[in-house]
């Protein structure tokens, strides 16, 4: 079960990194080589994983669940 979850998360991070690379990075750097694009894609995927981990920890320790996070940010006026 763990490996199934890991595979799904890995696929989501990689596809998200590819979308960011193709839509935002490549238009700004048209002469990007495949090797540099691969490195940038890995950095983006790693960064997205770190952000997701920070969000999970924030939500876990927020004290009242996901709804209290939305209320604390002021989005539920």
C-alpha positions as CSV (number, residue, x, y, z in Angstrom):
1,X,0.0,0.0,0.0
2,X,2.9,2.4,0.8
3,X,4.5,1.8,-2.6
4,X,1.2,2.5,-4.4
5,X,0.9,5.8,-2.6
6,X,4.5,6.6,-3.3
7,X,4.1,5.9,-7.0
8,X,1.0,8.1,-7.2
9,X,2.7,11.0,-5.4
10,X,5.8,10.7,-7.5
11,X,3.7,10.8,-10.7
12,X,1.8,13.9,-9.5
13,X,5.1,15.7,-8.6
14,X,6.7,14.8,-11.9
15,X,3.8,15.8,-14.0
16,X,3.4,19.1,-12.1
17,X,7.1,19.8,-12.6
18,X,6.8,19.1,-16.3
19,X,3.8,21.5,-16.6
20,X,5.8,24.3,-14.9
21,X,8.8,23.6,-17.0
22,X,6.9,23.6,-20.3
23,X,4.6,26.5,-19.6
24,X,6.8,28.9,-17.6
25,X,10.5,28.0,-17.8
26,X,11.0,27.1,-21.5
27,X,9.3,30.2,-22.9
28,X,11.7,32.3,-20.8
29,X,14.7,30.3,-21.9
30,X,14.2,29.1,-25.5
31,X,17.7,27.6,-25.9
32,X,17.4,25.2,-23.0
33,X,19.2,21.9,-23.5
34,X,17.6,18.6,-22.5
35,X,20.2,18.1,-19.8
36,X,19.5,21.5,-18.2
37,X,15.7,20.9,-18.6
38,X,16.0,17.6,-16.7
39,X,17.9,19.2,-13.8
40,X,15.5,22.1,-13.6
41,X,12.5,19.6,-13.7
42,X,14.1,17.7,-10.8
43,X,14.6,20.9,-8.8
44,X,11.0,21.9,-9.4
45,X,9.7,18.5,-8.4
46,X,11.8,18.5,-5.2
47,X,10.6,22.0,-4.4
48,X,7.0,21.0,-4.9
49,X,7.5,18.0,-2.6
50,X,9.0,20.2,0.2
51,X,6.1,22.7,-0.1
52,X,3.6,19.8,0.1
53,X,5.3,18.4,3.2
54,X,5.3,21.9,4.9
55,X,1.6,22.2,4.1
56,X,0.8,18.8,5.5
57,X,2.7,19.6,8.7
58,X,1.0,23.0,9.0
59,X,-2.5,21.4,8.5
60,X,-1.7,18.6,11.0
61,X,-0.6,21.0,13.7
62,X,-3.1,23.7,13.0
63,X,-5.3,22.5,15.9
64,X,-8.7,22.2,14.3
65,X,-8.3,20.6,10.9
66,X,-8.4,22.0,7.4
67,X,-11.4,24.3,8.0
68,X,-9.6,26.2,10.8
69,X,-6.7,26.9,8.4
70,X,-9.1,28.6,6.0
71,X,-10.6,30.6,8.8
72,X,-7.2,31.6,10.1
73,X,-6.1,32.9,6.7
74,X,-9.1,35.2,6.6
75,X,-10.6,33.6,3.5
76,X,-13.9,32.8,5.1
77,X,-15.1,36.2,6.0
